[in-house]
Amino acid sequence: MPHTSITRTSTGATPPALSDSDPADVFNTESGSLELKAAGLSKTEAAYRLIKEKITTGEFAPGHRIVLASLAELLNSSVVPVREALRQLEAEGLIEYERNVGARVAMVDRSDYLDCMYTIGVLEGAATAQAAPYLSAADLSEAREINAQMAALLDRFDAAAFTHLNYQFHRTLFSRCPNQRLVELVAADWERLSYLRESTFAFVPNRAADSVAEHNKILTLIDIGAEATFIEKTARDHRHGTLNSYLASLKQHPSQGIQGETL
């Protein structure tokens, strides 16, 4: 990235915003079975969204055996779309096949979690720096408000709520990146991370206050039009700071694991 300063626009260019995965937008459960609501949504896509939602929320835990017939019944379809969806999820590392057993939710590898944390730091640092010129005053105000909510949680810490707000804060910034492929990669790794562990802050709660302070620093750099390379490094170091705190905690408590992890 060139060593140039950033001039932030007053209105901000607006690349397509990330959409939250909400099963209610896709399924109707009034009759006890799931029906497609979105026009043009294929049954394979519906099956993909349904299974992925159950995995990321923890309803389908690591090792959970996938019963194709049950999912097909929920979707009011044959098992073919379910099988196709499972192949897509297998390619993403969320599903694995075991001989004589079939499909199951993939077990978690601690190294995968650590790699994901590191990768998010690299990708999100770049995405945040590229997004900076496109962030409006309203975007920065929203990010500050989210960070204020995070600060309010510090006295009576709620790791899950803090983590949710943390994602909202970072998403407010990186989603304005004009490189949509980069935005997609960052979002995918955040989603992967939520599957691997609900909240890193549950294991390193002392990191939370530093995280809030570092958020303020990132916002200040963007607001004053700091060099893109400096914004990128600061955002990257912020993410890796959480990773390093977790690694330090892991040394002190080596049994601290991830549900369903393989060591």
C-alpha positions in Angstrom: 0.0 0.0 0.0 1.5 3.4 -0.9 2.8 5.7 1.8 0.2 8.4 1.3 -2.1 10.1 3.7 -5.8 9.5 3.5 -8.5 12.1 2.8 -11.8 10.9 4.2 -14.9 11.9 2.2 -17.7 13.6 4.0 -20.3 11.2 2.7 -18.3 8.1 2.1 -18.5 5.8 -0.9 -20.8 2.9 -0.1 -19.7 -0.5 -1.3 -22.5 -3.1 -0.7 -22.9 -3.7 3.0 -22.5 -7.1 4.5 -25.7 -8.9 5.2 -26.3 -10.7 8.4 -27.3 -14.4 8.1 -30.8 -14.5 9.5 -32.7 -17.7 9.1 -35.9 -15.8 9.6 -35.3 -14.2 6.3 -35.2 -17.6 4.6 -37.5 -19.9 6.4 -41.0 -20.1 7.7 -41.6 -22.3 10.6 -45.3 -21.7 11.3 -46.3 -25.2 10.1 -43.5 -26.9 11.9 -41.5 -27.4 8.7 -39.3 -25.0 7.0 -40.5 -23.4 3.8 -38.6 -21.2 1.4 -39.6 -17.6 1.6 -37.1 -15.8 -0.6 -38.0 -16.0 -4.2 -35.3 -17.6 -6.3 -33.5 -19.2 -3.4 -32.6 -22.8 -4.3 -33.2 -25.7 -2.0 -29.5 -26.3 -1.9 -28.8 -22.7 -0.8 -31.6 -23.0 1.8 -30.1 -26.3 3.1 -26.6 -24.6 3.2 -27.9 -21.7 5.2 -29.8 -23.9 7.6 -26.9 -26.2 8.4 -24.4 -23.5 8.6 -26.6 -21.5 11.0 -26.9 -24.6 13.3 -23.2 -25.1 13.2 -22.2 -21.5 13.9 -24.8 -21.1 16.8 -23.5 -24.3 18.4 -26.8 -26.2 17.9 -24.7 -28.7 15.9 -21.6 -29.1 18.0 -18.3 -30.5 16.7 -18.7 -34.2 16.1 -22.5 -33.9 15.6 -23.7 -36.5 13.1 -25.7 -35.0 10.2 -28.9 -36.9 9.4 -29.8 -36.0 5.9 -33.4 -37.3 6.0 -34.3 -35.1 9.0 -32.9 -32.0 7.3 -34.6 -32.9 4.1 -37.9 -33.2 6.0 -37.4 -29.7 7.5 -36.8 -28.3 4.1 -39.6 -30.2 2.5 -37.2 -31.5 -0.1 -35.3 -34.6 -1.1 -31.9 -35.4 0.4 -30.1 -34.3 -2.8 -30.0 -30.5 -1.9 -28.9 -31.4 1.6 -26.1 -33.6 0.2 -25.0 -30.8 -2.1 -25.0 -28.3 0.7 -22.9 -30.6 2.9 -20.3 -30.8 0.1 -20.1 -27.0 0.1 -19.7 -26.9 3.8 -17.0 -29.7 3.6 -15.1 -27.4 1.3 -15.2 -24.7 3.9 -13.9 -27.1 6.6 -17.2 -27.1 8.6 -18.2 -30.7 7.7 -16.2 -33.9 7.5 -17.0 -37.4 6.3 -16.2 -40.4 8.4 -16.2 -43.9 6.9 -19.3 -46.0 7.8 -20.7 -43.0 9.7 -21.3 -40.3 7.1 -21.3 -36.5 7.5 -20.6 -34.8 10.8 -19.6 -31.4 12.1 -15.8 -31.1 11.8 -13.8 -31.4 15.0 -11.9 -28.2 16.0 -8.1 -28.0 15.6 -6.5 -25.5 18.0 -4.0 -24.6 15.3 -6.9 -23.7 13.0 -8.2 -21.3 15.6 -4.8 -19.6 16.0 -4.3 -19.4 12.2 -7.7 -17.9 11.8 -7.0 -15.2 14.5 -3.7 -14.3 12.8 -5.2 -14.2 9.3 -8.0 -11.9 10.4 -5.4 -9.5 11.7 -3.6 -9.4 8.4 -6.7 -9.1 6.2 -8.7 -6.8 8.4 -5.7 -4.4 8.8 -5.6 -4.0 5.0 -9.4 -3.8 4.7 -9.6 -1.1 7.4 -6.9 1.0 5.8 -8.5 0.8 2.4 -11.9 1.6 3.9 -10.7 4.7 5.7 -11.3 7.2 2.8 -14.8 5.9 2.4 -15.9 6.1 6.0 -18.4 8.9 6.6 -18.8 11.0 9.8 -21.9 8.9 10.4 -19.9 5.7 10.1 -17.3 6.9 12.6 -20.0 8.1 15.0 -21.6 4.7 14.9 -18.3 3.0 15.6 -17.7 5.3 18.6 -21.2 4.5 19.9 -20.5 0.8 19.7 -17.2 1.2 21.4 -18.9 3.2 24.2 -21.2 0.3 24.7 -18.2 -2.0 24.9 -16.7 0.2 27.5 -19.9 0.2 29.5 -19.6 -3.6 29.8 -16.1 -3.6 31.4 -17.3 -3.2 35.0 -19.7 -6.1 34.8 -18.1 -8.0 32.0 -20.2 -10.1 29.6 -17.9 -11.8 27.2 -20.5 -12.9 24.7 -22.1 -9.4 24.5 -18.7 -7.8 24.3 -17.6 -10.1 21.5 -20.8 -9.3 19.5 -20.2 -5.6 19.9 -16.6 -6.1 18.9 -17.6 -7.7 15.6 -20.1 -4.9 15.0 -17.4 -2.3 15.6 -14.9 -3.9 13.2 -17.5 -4.6 10.6 -18.6 -0.9 10.6 -15.1 -0.1 9.5 -13.9 -2.9 7.2 -17.2 -3.2 5.3 -16.5 0.1 3.6 -13.5 -1.3 1.9 -13.9 -0.9 -1.9 -12.2 -4.3 -2.5 -15.3 -6.5 -2.0 -13.2 -9.7 -2.3 -11.2 -8.6 0.7 -14.4 -7.7 2.6 -15.7 -11.2 1.9 -12.5 -12.9 3.1 -12.5 -10.9 6.3 -16.2 -11.7 7.0 -15.7 -15.3 6.2 -12.8 -15.6 8.7 -14.9 -13.8 11.4 -17.6 -16.4 10.8 -15.1 -19.2 10.9 -13.8 -17.8 14.2 -17.2 -17.7 15.7 -17.6 -21.4 14.9 -14.2 -22.2 16.5 -14.9 -20.3 19.7 -17.8 -18.2 20.9 -15.6 -15.6 22.6 -11.8 -15.2 23.1 -12.5 -12.6 25.7 -14.0 -15.2 28.0 -10.5 -16.5 28.4 -8.7 -13.2 28.4 -11.1 -10.7 30.0 -8.3 -8.4 31.0 -7.7 -7.8 27.3 -11.1 -6.1 26.9 -10.1 -2.7 28.3 -7.0 -2.5 26.1 -9.2 -3.5 23.1 -11.6 -0.6 23.8 -8.6 1.9 24.1 -7.1 0.6 20.8 -10.4 1.0 19.1 -10.4 4.7 20.0 -6.8 5.0 18.6 -7.9 3.4 15.3 -10.8 5.8 15.0 -8.6 8.8 15.8 -6.1 7.8 13.1 -8.9 7.5 10.5 -10.5 10.8 11.6 -7.3 12.8 11.2 -6.4 11.2 7.9 -3.3 9.3 9.0 -1.2 7.4 6.5 -2.9 4.2 5.2 0.2 2.1 6.2 0.0 3.4 9.8 -3.8 2.7 10.0 -3.2 -0.8 8.6 -0.4 -1.6 11.1 -2.4 -0.2 14.0 -5.4 -2.3 13.1 -3.3 -5.4 12.5 -1.4 -5.0 15.8 -4.8 -4.6 17.6 -6.1 -7.9 16.3 -2.8 -9.7 17.0 -2.7 -8.2 20.5 -5.8 -10.3 21.3 -4.1 -13.3 19.8 -1.0 -12.8 21.8 -3.0 -12.4 25.0 -4.7 -15.6 24.3 -1.4 -17.4 23.7 0.0 -16.0 26.9 -3.1 -17.3 28.8 -2.7 -20.7 27.1 0.8 -21.0 28.5 -0.5 -20.4 32.0 -3.6 -22.7 31.5 -2.6 -25.3 28.9 -5.8 -27.3 29.5 -7.9 -24.3 28.3 -9.4 -25.7 25.2 -12.0 -25.2 22.6 -15.2 -27.4 22.6 -14.6 -30.4 20.5 -10.9 -29.5 19.8 -8.3 -32.0 18.7 -4.8 -31.4 20.0 
